Protein backbone atom coordinates (compact mmCIF):
# COMPACT_ATOMS: atom_id res chain seq x y z
CA UNK A 1 0.00 0.00 0.00
CA UNK A 2 2.82 2.40 0.81
CA UNK A 3 4.45 1.64 -2.52
CA UNK A 4 1.23 2.45 -4.32
CA UNK A 5 0.89 5.68 -2.36
CA UNK A 6 4.43 6.71 -3.32
CA UNK A 7 3.80 5.92 -6.99
CA UNK A 8 0.52 7.85 -6.92
CA UNK A 9 2.26 10.85 -5.36
CA UNK A 10 4.92 10.79 -8.09
CA UNK A 11 2.24 10.47 -10.77
CA UNK A 12 0.33 13.41 -9.27
CA UNK A 13 3.46 15.55 -9.39
CA UNK A 14 3.81 14.82 -13.12
CA UNK A 15 0.10 15.02 -13.95
CA UNK A 16 -1.09 17.59 -16.46
CA UNK A 17 -3.06 20.53 -15.03
CA UNK A 18 -6.40 19.10 -16.20
CA UNK A 19 -6.02 15.95 -14.09
CA UNK A 20 -3.69 17.17 -11.34
CA UNK A 21 -6.39 17.77 -8.71
CA UNK A 22 -7.82 14.28 -9.16
CA UNK A 23 -4.39 12.68 -9.10
CA UNK A 24 -3.47 14.54 -5.92
CA UNK A 25 -6.73 13.50 -4.28
CA UNK A 26 -6.09 9.87 -5.23
CA UNK A 27 -2.54 10.06 -3.88
CA UNK A 28 -3.79 11.52 -0.60
CA UNK A 29 -6.43 8.79 -0.31
CA UNK A 30 -3.81 6.09 -0.84
CA UNK A 31 -1.47 7.71 1.69
CA UNK A 32 -4.28 7.78 4.26
CA UNK A 33 -5.16 4.14 3.53
CA UNK A 34 -1.51 3.10 3.87
CA UNK A 35 -1.25 4.87 7.20
CA UNK A 36 -4.48 3.24 8.42
CA UNK A 37 -3.27 -0.21 7.35
CA UNK A 38 0.03 0.30 9.12
CA UNK A 39 -1.80 1.41 12.29
CA UNK A 40 -3.69 -1.91 12.45
CA UNK A 41 -0.46 -3.85 13.01
CA UNK A 42 0.05 -4.44 16.74
CA UNK A 43 3.12 -2.77 18.23
CA UNK A 44 4.78 -6.10 19.06
CA UNK A 45 4.56 -7.21 15.41
CA UNK A 46 5.97 -4.08 13.77
CA UNK A 47 9.22 -4.38 11.84
CA UNK A 48 9.93 -0.64 11.43
CA UNK A 49 11.01 -0.73 7.82
CA UNK A 50 12.23 -4.30 7.66
CA UNK A 51 10.01 -6.47 5.49
CA UNK A 52 10.54 -9.93 6.92
CA UNK A 53 7.33 -11.74 6.13
CA UNK A 54 3.64 -11.13 5.53
CA UNK A 55 2.38 -12.35 8.88
CA UNK A 56 1.43 -8.92 10.20
CA UNK A 57 -0.64 -7.91 7.17
CA UNK A 58 -1.75 -11.31 5.86
CA UNK A 59 -0.52 -13.23 2.84
CA UNK A 60 -2.60 -11.45 0.20
CA UNK A 61 -1.76 -7.97 1.45
CA UNK A 62 1.93 -8.89 1.75
CA UNK A 63 2.10 -10.13 -1.82
CA UNK A 64 0.23 -7.08 -3.09
CA UNK A 65 2.27 -4.51 -1.14
CA UNK A 66 5.77 -5.96 -1.15
CA UNK A 67 6.15 -8.48 -3.95
CA UNK A 68 4.25 -6.95 -6.87
KALIN-V983075 format. One record per residue. N is the residue number from 1. OMEGA is omega as a letter, one per 30 degrees, with the letter a starting at -180 (none if undefined). D_CENTER is the distance of its C-alpha to the mean C-alpha in Angstrom with 1 decimal. Layout:
n & omega & d_center
N & OMEGA & D_CENTER
N & OMEGA & D_CENTER
//
This chain:
n & omega & d_center
1 & l & 2.5
2 & l & 2.1
3 & l & 4.9
4 & l & 4.8
5 & l & 4.4
6 & l & 6.9
7 & l & 8.8
8 & l & 9.2
9 & l & 10.4
10 & l & 12.7
11 & l & 14.0
12 & l & 14.7
13 & a & 16.7
14 & a & 18.7
15 & l & 19.2
16 & a & 22.9
17 & a & 24.2
18 & a & 24.7
19 & a & 21.0
20 & a & 19.5
21 & l & 19.3
22 & l & 17.5
23 & l & 15.0
24 & l & 14.4
25 & l & 14.2
26 & l & 11.6
27 & l & 9.4
28 & l & 10.3
29 & l & 9.6
30 & l & 6.0
31 & l & 5.9
32 & l & 8.3
33 & l & 6.8
34 & l & 4.1
35 & l & 7.4
36 & l & 9.5
37 & l & 8.3
38 & a & 8.9
39 & a & 12.1
40 & l & 13.4
41 & l & 14.0
42 & a & 17.6
43 & a & 18.6
44 & a & 20.8
45 & a & 18.1
46 & a & 15.7
47 & l & 15.7
48 & l & 14.6
49 & l & 13.0
50 & l & 15.1
51 & a & 13.8
52 & l & 17.0
53 & a & 16.6
54 & a & 14.7
55 & a & 17.0
56 & a & 14.9
57 & a & 12.3
58 & a & 14.9
59 & a & 15.8
60 & l & 14.2
61 & l & 10.7
62 & l & 11.4
63 & a & 12.8
64 & a & 10.1
65 & a & 7.2
66 & a & 9.9
67 & a & 12.9
68 & none & 12.4
//
